[in-house]
Amino acid sequence: MTVQQLETVEQEFLAYVKKMGSYGEALSLVFWDLRTGAPSKGIEQRSEVIGILSADIFDMSTSEKMESFLKELEGKEGLSEITVKTLTECRKEFDRNKKIPKEEYQEYVKLQAIAESTWEKAREASDFAMFEPYLEKLVAFNKKFITYLGYEGTPYDRLLDEYEPGVTVEVLDRVFGQLRESIVPLVKQIAESKKELKTEALFKHFSKAKQEEFTLKLVEELGYDFEAGRLDETVHPFAITLSQKDVRITTRYDENDFRMALFGTIHECGHAVYEQNISSDLMGTPLSAGTSMGIHESQSLFYENMIGRNKSFWKRHYDRLKEYSDGQFDSLSLDEYYEAINESKPSFIRIEADELTYPLHVMVRYEIEKELFNGNLQVKDLPKVWNEKMEEYLGIVPENDAKGVLQDVHWSGGSFGYFPSYALGYMYAAQFKNTMIKDIPNFDALLEEGNVTPIREWLTENIHKHGRLKKPLDILRDVTGEELNATHLIRYLEAKYKEIYNL
Amino acid sequence: MTVQQLETVEQEFLAYVKKMGSYGEALSLVFWDLRTGAPSKGIEQRSEVIGILSADIFDMSTSEKMESFLKELEGKEGLSEITVKTLTECRKEFDRNKKIPKEEYQEYVKLQAIAESTWEKAREASDFAMFEPYLEKLVAFNKKFITYLGYEGTPYDRLLDEYEPGVTVEVLDRVFGQLRESIVPLVKQIAESKKELKTEALFKHFSKAKQEEFTLKLVEELGYDFEAGRLDETVHPFAITLSQKDVRITTRYDENDFRMALFGTIHECGHAVYEQNISSDLMGTPLSAGTSMGIHESQSLFYENMIGRNKSFWKRHYDRLKEYSDGQFDSLSLDEYYEAINESKPSFIRIEADELTYPLHVMVRYEIEKELFNGNLQVKDLPKVWNEKMEEYLGIVPENDAKGVLQDVHWSGGSFGYFPSYALGYMYAAQFKNTMIKDIPNFDALLEEGNVTPIREWLTENIHKHGRLKKPLDILRDVTGEELNATHLIRYLEAKYKEIYNL
């Protein structure tokens, strides 16, 4: 191929990939709409639209055209970095979609749908046996897929790689072990401490309209660009990217627990700010997305906890919160409020857990998944193992499976290997923060001033802008000079919680 | 082909058409989103999505696959009525899209975009000369397209046929002439009448939140199904069909003129109720849509005027309106209110015109379009002819072109032949009403009771359910036993306005 021919093929390839992205954008709009107010009677027909657009993307990702692009471009000199990395993403998709026989995959997709609706009923009835046969099939499918796709290390590493490239069982065992050694004793110390936090005010009535007003101003100040996004209500809040110029966030208002909307929106804002600030050079390629689930979660958790649950942040905002509220905070000092929103105690439900105990919930799931795929754990034994692990890590045992092994939707959709990302997010965030304060030593003062811009810009410069150009552990290494470790997270949690609980 | 083979091809054809419909559904969602709050920075990339989905539909409508379906199925015995009529729709699309050379059409699409943005600026500056060269090109393109597509009767009939199949210049000259002969003198009589209507209350402050609450309840009572639709805010209100199970309406609130949202929403509700009640047998085919612009407009106008501006309707709702309002109606009797919302006087802007003068605005445009395509009228002479016609029909001359020939967006998008549908809607509605009251003699009593169901069911049974299975004039004939005429509209308007103005 001449240089000119190569350039032509490269341009055609990028246009082809952009078209796939446009189908994805339409699909994202459909999902956003479904979750923010699409009328119920239209859903059945809308699922046809989803099927068609998904099939278009799938077909394009495995087409002869794609195959020939890969063949003609891979390994060639003179391609842009964006093209090279885009080829890597397309190759990964191509191989995965080609290696799994189409019929088996279609069967699996059908199973996912039935499994998810069965899981809903099983959780409702707190009846694991109802869900068990479906979960067994989902595990079996995934084991088969792992053999089709191949793996280095252990079978479960293959699943982890989908969500957090480079993070293996070996890595997780090390960092989760390190984290657990420090957290489990700390959780115990807190449980034994005599300190009573004043949390009643958190659950007093706070009008939805006022919450909304307060939250909107807050996320705007935090750097969320409303000209490239919007905030809507939904049942299970999420952030969704249509394009990097249209990244939408959603929230849910609970008039008897304002933390739901407040910290939930700040969390989604962290996800959205990441995607809004990816370099525009990557627009229209699969690189215009967060690089991994864990790095994504590091951004949402950075916003939610390092900013949103920081005392300096509330030095600025607490008086305004009082103004908007119905008076419940009038007799609560700033310190008392800060402690209340940072209360930690073992609980059954992961998504309701506090910053300190949350990673332990994740580890329960990680140990189970690891044993399912690398060991001899049987699906039927999950409830028992779940409860044992909860006892071991958190010191509590759920009274039923609805509050235990059946609580999460993930497994019913066949998502194994996803959970560790949540805990990785905490570690990444703490590592980033540790480096950031060397560049921005006045971090707390900036929060108190309401000037988040330097912090957001630091994140953009170091993390956001790269999109998927860099792998998660490369970003971590480039930014912090360190490998993944739990040291900074442990230091952060110990400092914070020892102060709050006078330990 | 054996019967079995034919059946297989028929099923494949219907699946193919359904897929086209699904792309259309995704596209409708994109348009709805763009007009109800999509963030501004995302629009440029979203236009790529629009381009791709539109191209998919276009390509499918002119593909070799489509050609072979048409060839194998057209004229065959044993096909369902739905298939036969769907073939007719597809043939029409196929021929139109094939007969116009693709390059010319693409050039035309580009022109449309530039022309529309130029028109906006020209209207802003009230400078027809700025828009003139673009309008000239648009007319020239359409003249060329007419020769490609061919026509019976006159060239302009070809354009009319796009919006109102079967309604020709011959028909329009007859019915518009009949209508004008009665309306023009009536408008003059009203202008000369001494009666002063008490309209000040209409323009007093009415809070948006209260308007919204009132309007929502109203359209629900009028039979709009909120499980198959939703109401949002927008700048230029519209109804849009994603599928017949998801037909959305939009509105605009003016706190100093509540009529905008109230009658606007009732109008869009009429459009939406039509599409929501098309027979579900037609779902997934191009027949699942209103049969023509005119019949569509007959339903929205029936709702807006025959129901929403009817005195019996307000006997039920006026007290509630008073409750929701800020007190401005307290000293206005029901009769005075009824007269105020039915005030008629010549005005410059079509979309602000009342029920009586509105058709005259349409006729000004009709006469101009007819002369442009069938006669010798030159684009440069449009402002002059516009003002002459306004003088002749409405007795007023706009002070500038912004309030005259430049007021409507339609021509800038190349939509010639569309305007007559608006006036046809009035005639159809009056003809339908005349027949309906033979079946439902207690029409007014039902409105007063708030029981619109029998009225809605009558419209569904006679009009809605057929979708595009029947052509507009066939529906009219089947329902009323009459040809298109202005008699019932004239009677309705004369009775109404002579009472209001004591003539």
Interface residues (C-beta under 8 A of the other chain):
Chain A: K18 K19 S22 Y23 E25 A26 L29 V30 D33 G37 A38 P39 S40 K41 G42 E44 Q45 R46 E48 V49 I52 L53 D225 F226 E227 A228 G229 R230 L242 S243 K245 D246 R248 M283 G284
Chain B: K18 K19 S22 Y23 E25 A26 L29 V30 D33 G37 A38 P39 S40 K41 G42 E44 Q45 R46 E48 V49 I52 L53 D225 F226 E227 A228 G229 R230 L242 S243 K245 D246 M283 G284
